[in-house]
Amino acid sequence: VKMAGDSTFPEVDTDGSQTSEEMEIIVNVGGVRQVFYGDSLNQYPETRLAELVNCLSGGYDSIFSLCDDYDPGKREFYFDRDPDAFKCIIDVYYFGEIHMKKGICPICFKNEMEFWKVDLKFLDDCCKAHLSEKKEELEEIARRVQLILDDLGVDASESRWKKCQKCIWKFLEKPESSYPARVVAVLSFLFILISSVVMCVGTIPDLQVVDAEGNRMEHPTLDSIETACIGWFTMEYVLRLISSPNKLHFALSFMNIIDVLAILPFYVSLTLTHLGAKLMELSNVQQAVQALRIMRIARIFKLARHSSGLQTLTYALKRSFKELGLLLMYLAVGIFVFSALGYTMEQSHPETLFKSIPQSFWWAIITMTTVGYGDIYPKTTLGKLNAAISFLCGVIAIALPIHPIINNFVRYYNKQRVLETAAKHELELMELNSAEGKATGSKCELEDLSREGKEAPFYSSRIKVSHSDTFIHLLSEEKHYRTRLQSCK
């Protein structure tokens, strides 16, 4: 490529005396003029620039089907596209690969490549990863907008049971949908807290009562409160199961499994108490009931359903498995090394507390994690030196992976806030365009919005599809090319 200056360009003979390999063409993209040679462009004949070389003989209809304007005197083709993206795309003709410059929107760059008819396979792997991440974000935004529109829409073809099922699901799963739904969500949160407090208070000896056999048991009042809480949890779970659109997915969801684990021990204990005595000894029944009552601690995880912070923490930890694995590996190596050294160095002392290497694992764990209960400690000088080195190494081993884990949490939390804001922005644009009468054909647009190709339901007439070129239409399978003035800032 060379910048166009005062060079003169020979006229093309109509009889084809100048071949396409020898031809020079000028391309003006957003005010940036560049000269190309036919031999370079013809390496990829399916691209738009290669088609320009052979379009002159086809007349103006052929020319203007490929560009926005054309100057026959200068043989200059004009395009109202992003010049920065174009400078990256033309690298394919000289280097066989393309890299995105920093600051260019990946989705805009993808659309530019599609306009210039350059295959995405020429995009370097590092840039493809960035593009895939942006695609996932757009799909998430589209999914959130779709869910909101589903809530606003009413399909007249649905049966009365389907409408009732949809209302119950919206009432229980989306507290922001109405004031009563918000009240129910607060009540569910309070029942979880009350049940957790009752479980803890029931273990206080002064609040327990003695039965006929002399065994301590929870106070009847606490049992009544526990029964009321379980009744609420059971009713809530059954209603959510009945109203769920996909019952198999609902049953296998992690949070719903937690709900079952929080409810099931109560009914199993009740069954064992009334029927188990006939099948096994009373002592065995009591032990089984106590073991099941411990499972009530699972209900504290139900708080994650009502806390976006806990949900964010869960997802951040899932994305930090690699860092957590490194942390455990560092600690495991350190525990093995320092426990073996501690056992060896303490054998010379007559009152040694290090009886074996497996027993020394406990000392190594509490030392490297800087807990230090003091139940096992070294008594020799070498043993104390080994202990000092072990807790210093423990501090370093724990501190190294912590920063990436915190970064994952902050990144995911900020990303969720951005996606939520973007979804609200799209809905505002839809309402704005509806008010101005600029949006038409909303049903077809919403069908393009769905990646699964499912038929979009009938939505409220006050909601129309946005003509914003920011997010939503990018998920459509149709080609929506942006002009240079519409490109992302």
C-alpha positions as CSV (number, residue, x, y, z in Angstrom):
1,V,0.0,0.0,0.0
2,K,1.2,3.5,-0.7
3,M,-0.4,6.8,0.0
4,A,-1.9,8.5,-3.0
5,G,0.0,11.7,-4.0
6,D,0.4,13.4,-7.3
7,S,0.9,10.2,-9.2
8,T,-1.1,9.8,-12.4
9,F,-3.0,6.7,-13.2
10,P,-3.3,5.3,-16.7
11,E,-6.7,4.8,-18.2
12,V,-7.8,1.3,-18.5
13,D,-8.2,0.1,-22.1
14,T,-11.6,-1.1,-22.8
15,D,-10.1,-4.0,-24.8
16,G,-8.4,-5.3,-21.7
17,S,-4.8,-4.5,-22.7
18,Q,-4.0,-3.7,-19.1
19,T,-4.5,-6.9,-17.0
20,S,-6.1,-6.9,-13.6
21,E,-2.7,-7.8,-12.0
22,E,-1.2,-4.6,-13.3
23,M,-4.1,-2.4,-12.5
24,E,-4.0,0.3,-9.7
25,I,-7.1,1.4,-7.9
26,I,-7.5,4.2,-5.3
27,V,-9.8,3.4,-2.3
28,N,-11.0,6.4,-0.2
29,V,-12.3,5.1,3.2
30,G,-13.5,7.8,5.5
31,G,-11.2,10.4,3.9
32,V,-8.1,8.2,3.9
33,R,-6.9,7.4,0.4
34,Q,-4.8,4.4,-0.4
35,V,-3.6,2.7,-3.6
36,F,-3.8,-1.0,-4.2
37,Y,-2.4,-3.2,-6.9
38,G,-4.4,-5.9,-8.6
39,D,-1.9,-8.7,-8.0
40,S,-2.1,-8.2,-4.2
41,L,-5.9,-8.0,-4.1
42,N,-6.4,-11.0,-6.4
43,Q,-4.9,-13.3,-3.7
44,Y,-8.3,-13.3,-2.2
45,P,-10.7,-12.9,-5.1
46,E,-13.8,-13.3,-2.9
47,T,-13.1,-10.0,-1.0
48,R,-14.8,-6.7,-1.9
49,L,-11.5,-5.0,-2.8
50,A,-10.7,-7.8,-5.3
51,E,-14.1,-7.4,-6.9
52,L,-13.3,-3.7,-7.4
53,V,-10.5,-4.6,-9.8
54,N,-12.9,-6.4,-12.2
55,C,-16.0,-4.2,-11.7
56,L,-15.0,-1.4,-14.1
57,S,-15.9,-3.4,-17.2
58,G,-19.4,-4.0,-15.8
59,G,-20.5,-0.4,-15.9
60,Y,-21.8,1.9,-13.2
61,D,-24.4,-0.6,-11.9
62,S,-21.6,-3.0,-11.0
63,I,-19.4,-0.3,-9.5
64,F,-22.1,1.2,-7.3
65,S,-23.1,-2.2,-6.0
66,L,-19.7,-2.4,-4.4
67,C,-19.0,1.2,-3.2
68,D,-20.7,4.4,-2.1
69,D,-19.3,6.7,-4.8
70,Y,-16.9,6.6,-7.7
71,D,-14.7,9.2,-9.5
72,P,-14.0,7.9,-13.1
73,G,-11.4,10.6,-13.7
74,K,-9.2,9.5,-10.8
75,R,-10.5,5.9,-10.7
76,E,-11.2,6.4,-7.0
77,F,-13.7,4.4,-5.0
78,Y,-15.3,6.1,-2.0
79,F,-16.5,4.2,1.1
80,D,-18.2,5.7,4.2
81,R,-16.6,3.2,6.6
82,D,-14.3,3.2,9.6
83,P,-10.8,4.0,8.4
84,D,-9.1,2.7,11.5
85,A,-10.7,-0.8,11.1
86,F,-9.9,-0.7,7.4
87,K,-6.2,-0.2,8.1
88,C,-6.2,-3.4,10.1
89,I,-8.3,-5.4,7.6
90,I,-6.0,-4.7,4.6
91,D,-3.1,-6.5,6.5
92,V,-4.6,-9.7,5.2
93,Y,-3.4,-9.0,1.7
94,Y,0.2,-8.6,2.9
95,F,0.6,-10.7,6.0
96,G,-2.2,-13.3,5.7
97,E,-3.7,-12.4,9.1
98,I,-5.5,-9.6,10.9
99,H,-5.1,-8.0,14.3
100,M,-7.5,-5.6,15.9
101,K,-6.0,-2.3,17.2
102,K,-6.7,-1.4,20.8
103,G,-9.8,0.7,21.2
104,I,-11.8,-0.7,18.3
105,C,-15.1,-2.4,19.2
106,P,-14.8,-6.1,18.4
107,I,-18.4,-6.3,17.1
108,C,-17.9,-3.2,14.9
109,F,-14.7,-4.8,13.6
110,K,-16.5,-8.0,12.8
111,N,-19.1,-6.1,10.9
112,E,-16.4,-4.3,9.0
113,M,-14.8,-7.6,8.1
114,E,-18.1,-8.8,6.8
115,F,-18.6,-5.7,4.7
116,W,-15.2,-6.1,3.1
117,K,-16.0,-9.8,2.7
118,V,-12.9,-11.0,4.6
119,D,-13.4,-14.3,6.4
120,L,-13.1,-14.3,10.2
121,K,-10.6,-17.2,9.9
122,F,-7.9,-14.6,9.1
123,L,-8.5,-12.9,12.5
124,D,-5.7,-13.8,14.9
125,D,-6.6,-16.1,17.9
126,C,-6.0,-13.4,20.5
127,C,-8.5,-11.1,18.8
128,K,-11.0,-14.0,18.3
129,A,-11.0,-14.5,22.1
130,H,-11.9,-10.9,22.6
131,L,-14.6,-11.1,20.0
132,S,-16.1,-14.2,21.6
133,E,-16.2,-12.5,25.0
134,K,-18.1,-9.5,23.5
135,K,-20.5,-11.9,21.7
136,E,-21.3,-13.6,25.0
137,E,-21.9,-10.2,26.6
138,L,-24.3,-9.2,23.8
139,E,-26.1,-12.6,24.1
140,E,-26.5,-12.0,27.8
141,I,-27.9,-8.5,27.2
142,A,-30.3,-9.9,24.6
143,R,-31.4,-12.7,27.0
144,R,-32.1,-10.2,29.7
145,V,-34.1,-7.9,27.4
146,Q,-36.0,-11.0,26.1
147,L,-36.9,-12.0,29.7
148,I,-38.2,-8.5,30.4
149,L,-40.2,-8.4,27.2
150,D,-41.6,-11.9,28.0
151,D,-42.9,-10.5,31.3
152,L,-44.5,-7.5,29.6
153,G,-46.1,-9.6,26.8
154,V,-49.4,-11.4,26.9
155,D,-50.0,-14.1,24.3
156,A,-53.7,-14.3,23.6
157,S,-53.3,-17.9,22.3
158,E,-52.2,-19.2,25.7
159,S,-54.6,-21.2,27.8
160,R,-55.9,-19.9,31.2
161,W,-53.6,-22.4,33.0
162,K,-50.6,-21.2,31.1
163,K,-51.3,-17.6,32.0
164,C,-51.8,-18.5,35.6
165,Q,-48.6,-20.6,35.6
166,K,-46.7,-17.6,34.1
167,C,-48.1,-15.2,36.7
168,I,-47.1,-17.5,39.6
169,W,-43.6,-17.9,38.2
170,K,-43.2,-14.2,37.8
171,F,-44.7,-13.6,41.3
172,L,-42.2,-16.0,43.0
173,E,-39.1,-15.6,40.9
174,K,-39.0,-11.9,40.1
175,P,-39.5,-9.7,43.2
176,E,-39.0,-6.5,41.1
177,S,-42.1,-7.2,39.0
178,S,-44.6,-5.9,41.6
179,Y,-45.0,-4.8,45.2
180,P,-46.7,-8.0,46.4
181,A,-43.9,-10.1,44.9
182,R,-41.4,-7.9,46.7
183,V,-43.2,-8.5,50.0
184,V,-43.2,-12.3,49.4
185,A,-39.4,-12.2,48.7
186,V,-38.9,-10.3,52.0
187,L,-41.0,-12.9,53.9
188,S,-39.1,-15.7,52.4
189,F,-35.8,-14.0,53.5
190,L,-37.2,-13.6,57.0
191,F,-38.3,-17.3,57.2
192,I,-34.8,-18.3,56.3
193,L,-33.3,-16.2,59.0
194,I,-35.8,-17.3,61.6
195,S,-35.3,-20.9,60.7
196,S,-31.5,-20.5,61.0
197,V,-31.8,-18.7,64.4
198,V,-34.2,-21.4,65.7
199,M,-31.7,-24.1,64.7
200,C,-28.9,-22.4,66.7
201,V,-31.0,-21.5,69.7
202,G,-32.4,-25.0,70.0
203,T,-29.0,-26.3,70.9
204,I,-28.8,-24.1,74.1
205,P,-29.1,-26.5,77.1
206,D,-31.1,-24.1,79.1
207,L,-33.8,-23.9,76.4
208,Q,-34.1,-27.6,76.0
209,V,-36.6,-29.9,77.7
210,V,-36.2,-33.5,79.0
211,D,-38.5,-36.2,77.6
212,A,-39.9,-39.3,79.4
213,E,-36.7,-41.3,78.7
214,G,-34.5,-38.6,80.1
215,N,-33.1,-37.4,76.8
216,R,-32.8,-33.7,76.0
217,M,-34.8,-32.4,73.1
218,E,-35.7,-29.0,71.6
219,H,-38.4,-26.9,73.2
220,P,-41.9,-27.5,71.7
221,T,-42.2,-23.8,70.8
222,L,-39.1,-23.9,68.8
223,D,-40.4,-27.1,67.1
224,S,-43.6,-25.3,66.2
225,I,-41.7,-22.4,64.7
226,E,-39.5,-24.8,62.8
227,T,-42.6,-26.6,61.4
228,A,-44.1,-23.3,60.3
229,C,-40.9,-22.4,58.4
230,I,-40.7,-25.8,56.8
231,G,-44.3,-25.4,55.7
232,W,-43.5,-22.1,54.0
233,F,-40.4,-23.6,52.3
234,T,-42.4,-26.6,51.1
235,M,-45.3,-24.5,49.7
236,E,-42.8,-22.1,48.0
237,Y,-40.8,-25.0,46.4
238,V,-44.0,-26.8,45.2
239,L,-45.5,-23.6,43.6
240,R,-42.2,-22.8,41.9
241,L,-41.9,-26.4,40.6
242,I,-45.5,-26.4,39.3
243,S,-45.1,-23.0,37.6
244,S,-41.6,-23.5,36.2
245,P,-41.4,-23.5,32.3
246,N,-38.8,-26.3,32.3
247,K,-39.3,-28.6,35.2
248,L,-36.3,-30.8,34.6
249,H,-33.9,-27.8,34.5
250,F,-35.6,-26.5,37.6
251,A,-35.1,-29.8,39.5
252,L,-31.4,-30.1,38.6
253,S,-30.6,-26.4,39.3
254,F,-28.0,-26.1,42.1
255,M,-30.1,-23.6,44.2
256,N,-33.2,-25.8,43.9
257,I,-31.2,-28.8,45.1
258,I,-30.2,-26.8,48.1
259,D,-33.9,-26.1,48.7
260,V,-34.7,-29.8,48.7
261,L,-31.8,-30.5,51.1
262,A,-33.2,-27.9,53.4
263,I,-36.7,-29.4,53.4
264,L,-36.1,-33.1,53.1
265,P,-34.5,-33.7,56.6
266,F,-37.6,-32.5,58.4
267,Y,-39.9,-35.0,56.6
268,V,-37.4,-37.8,56.9
269,S,-37.0,-37.2,60.6
270,L,-40.7,-37.0,61.0
271,T,-41.1,-40.4,59.3
272,L,-38.4,-42.0,61.3
273,T,-39.8,-40.7,64.6
274,H,-43.3,-42.1,63.9
275,L,-42.5,-45.2,61.9
276,G,-38.8,-45.9,62.5
277,A,-39.3,-47.2,66.0
278,K,-41.2,-50.2,64.7
279,L,-38.4,-51.1,62.2
280,M,-35.3,-50.5,64.3
281,E,-34.1,-49.7,67.8
282,L,-35.1,-46.4,69.4
283,S,-31.4,-45.4,69.9
284,N,-30.7,-45.9,66.2
285,V,-33.7,-43.8,65.3
286,Q,-32.5,-41.0,67.5
287,Q,-29.1,-41.1,66.0
288,A,-30.5,-41.0,62.5
289,V,-32.7,-38.1,63.4
290,Q,-29.8,-36.1,64.9
291,A,-27.7,-36.7,61.8
292,L,-30.6,-35.5,59.6
293,R,-31.2,-32.4,61.7
294,I,-27.6,-31.3,61.1
295,M,-28.5,-31.1,57.4
296,R,-30.7,-28.1,58.3
297,I,-27.6,-25.9,57.9
298,A,-28.1,-26.2,54.2
299,R,-31.0,-23.8,54.3
300,I,-28.6,-20.9,55.1
301,F,-27.5,-21.2,51.4
302,K,-31.0,-20.3,50.4
303,L,-30.0,-16.7,51.2
304,A,-28.0,-16.7,48.0
305,R,-31.3,-16.7,46.1
306,H,-32.1,-13.2,47.6
307,S,-28.5,-11.8,47.6
308,S,-26.9,-10.8,44.4
309,G,-23.6,-10.4,46.3
310,L,-23.6,-14.1,47.3
311,Q,-24.4,-15.1,43.7
312,T,-21.6,-12.9,42.4
313,L,-19.2,-14.5,44.9
314,T,-20.3,-18.0,43.8
315,Y,-19.7,-17.3,40.1
316,A,-16.4,-15.6,40.9
317,L,-15.2,-18.7,42.8
318,K,-16.3,-20.9,39.9
319,R,-14.2,-18.8,37.5
320,S,-11.2,-19.0,40.0
321,F,-10.9,-22.8,40.1
322,K,-7.4,-22.5,38.6
323,E,-6.2,-20.1,41.2
324,L,-7.8,-22.1,44.0
325,G,-6.1,-25.2,42.7
326,L,-2.8,-23.5,42.8
327,L,-3.4,-22.3,46.3
328,L,-4.2,-25.9,47.5
329,M,-1.2,-27.3,45.6
330,Y,1.1,-24.8,47.3
331,L,-0.3,-25.6,50.7
332,A,-0.2,-29.3,50.1
333,V,3.5,-29.3,49.1
334,G,4.4,-27.1,52.0
335,I,2.4,-29.2,54.5
336,F,4.1,-32.4,53.4
337,V,7.7,-30.9,53.4
338,F,7.5,-29.0,56.7
339,S,5.6,-31.8,58.6
340,A,8.3,-34.3,57.5
341,L,11.1,-31.9,58.5
342,G,9.4,-31.1,61.8
343,Y,9.0,-34.8,62.7
344,T,12.6,-35.5,61.9
345,M,14.0,-32.5,63.9
346,E,11.8,-33.2,66.9
347,Q,12.7,-36.9,67.4
348,S,15.8,-36.0,69.5
349,H,13.6,-34.3,72.2
350,P,12.4,-36.7,74.9
351,E,9.0,-34.9,75.2
352,T,8.3,-34.5,71.5
353,L,4.8,-33.9,70.4
354,F,5.5,-35.0,66.9
355,K,4.6,-38.7,67.1
356,S,4.4,-39.4,63.3
357,I,4.5,-37.5,60.0
358,P,0.7,-37.9,59.4
359,Q,0.1,-36.5,62.9
360,S,2.5,-33.6,62.0
361,F,0.2,-32.7,59.1
362,W,-2.1,-31.0,61.5
363,W,0.7,-28.9,63.0
364,A,1.8,-27.9,59.5
365,I,-1.7,-26.9,58.5
366,I,-2.3,-24.6,61.4
367,T,1.2,-23.2,61.1
368,M,1.1,-22.4,57.4
369,T,-2.3,-20.8,57.7
370,T,-1.1,-18.7,60.7
371,V,-3.8,-20.1,62.9
372,G,-1.5,-21.7,65.5
373,Y,-3.7,-23.4,68.2
374,G,-0.7,-24.3,70.2
375,D,-1.7,-27.9,70.9
376,I,1.3,-29.1,68.9
377,Y,4.5,-27.0,68.9
378,P,8.3,-27.6,68.4
379,K,10.6,-27.8,71.4
380,T,14.0,-27.9,69.7
381,T,15.9,-25.1,68.1
382,L,15.9,-26.6,64.7
383,G,12.2,-27.4,65.0
384,K,11.4,-23.7,65.9
385,L,13.5,-22.6,62.9
386,N,11.5,-24.9,60.7
387,A,8.3,-23.6,62.1
388,A,9.3,-20.0,61.4
389,I,10.2,-20.8,57.8
390,S,6.9,-22.7,57.4
391,F,4.6,-19.9,58.4
392,L,6.5,-17.4,56.3
393,C,6.1,-19.7,53.3
394,G,2.5,-20.2,54.2
395,V,1.8,-16.4,54.2
396,I,3.5,-16.2,50.7
397,A,1.7,-19.2,49.4
398,I,-1.7,-17.9,50.4
399,A,-1.1,-14.3,49.3
400,L,0.0,-15.2,45.8
401,P,-3.3,-16.5,44.3
402,I,-5.5,-14.1,46.4
403,H,-5.1,-11.1,44.0
404,P,-6.3,-13.0,40.9
405,I,-9.3,-14.3,42.8
406,I,-10.2,-10.8,44.0
407,N,-9.7,-9.5,40.4
408,N,-12.1,-12.2,39.1
409,F,-14.7,-11.1,41.7
410,V,-14.4,-7.4,40.9
411,R,-14.4,-8.0,37.1
412,Y,-17.5,-10.3,37.3
413,Y,-19.3,-7.9,39.6
414,N,-18.6,-4.9,37.4
415,K,-19.6,-6.9,34.3
416,Q,-23.0,-7.8,35.8
417,R,-23.6,-4.1,36.6
418,V,-22.7,-3.1,33.0
419,L,-24.9,-5.8,31.5
420,E,-27.8,-4.8,33.7
421,T,-27.4,-1.1,32.7
422,A,-27.1,-2.0,29.0
423,A,-30.3,-4.0,29.2
424,K,-32.2,-1.1,30.8
425,H,-30.7,1.2,28.2
426,E,-32.1,-1.0,25.3
427,L,-35.5,-1.0,26.9
428,E,-35.4,2.8,27.2
429,L,-34.5,3.1,23.6
430,M,-37.4,0.8,22.6
431,E,-39.9,3.0,24.5
432,L,-38.4,6.2,23.1
433,N,-38.6,5.0,19.5
434,S,-42.1,3.8,20.2
435,A,-43.2,7.2,21.5
436,E,-41.6,8.9,18.4
437,G,-43.2,6.4,16.0
438,K,-39.8,5.4,14.5
439,A,-39.9,1.7,15.3
440,T,-41.8,-0.8,13.1
441,G,-41.8,-4.5,12.7
442,S,-41.0,-5.3,16.3
443,K,-42.0,-8.9,16.1
444,C,-39.6,-9.7,13.3
445,E,-36.8,-7.9,15.1
446,L,-37.5,-9.9,18.3
447,E,-37.4,-13.1,16.4
448,D,-33.9,-12.2,15.2
449,L,-33.0,-11.4,18.8
450,S,-33.5,-15.0,19.9
451,R,-30.4,-17.1,19.2
452,E,-32.3,-20.3,19.5
453,G,-34.6,-19.4,16.7
454,K,-37.6,-19.7,18.8
455,E,-40.7,-17.8,17.8
456,A,-41.1,-14.6,19.7
457,P,-44.3,-14.1,21.6
458,F,-46.7,-11.3,21.2
459,Y,-45.6,-8.2,23.2
460,S,-47.3,-5.2,24.4
461,S,-48.0,-2.6,21.8
462,R,-46.3,0.1,23.7
463,I,-42.9,-1.7,23.4
464,K,-41.2,-1.5,20.1
465,V,-37.8,-2.6,19.0
466,S,-34.9,-0.2,19.1
467,H,-33.1,1.0,16.0
468,S,-30.0,1.4,18.2
469,D,-26.9,-0.1,16.6
470,T,-25.3,-0.5,19.9
471,F,-26.3,-4.0,21.0
472,I,-29.4,-5.8,20.2
473,H,-29.5,-6.0,16.5
474,L,-26.0,-7.4,16.5
475,L,-27.5,-10.7,17.5
476,S,-29.6,-10.8,14.4
477,E,-28.6,-13.1,11.6
478,E,-29.2,-10.3,9.1
479,K,-26.3,-8.1,8.1
480,H,-26.5,-4.7,9.7
481,Y,-23.5,-2.7,8.6
482,R,-22.5,0.5,10.4
483,T,-21.3,3.6,8.7
484,R,-18.2,5.3,9.9
485,L,-20.2,7.9,11.8
486,Q,-22.1,5.1,13.6
487,S,-19.1,3.2,14.8
488,C,-18.4,2.7,18.5
489,K,-16.6,5.5,20.2
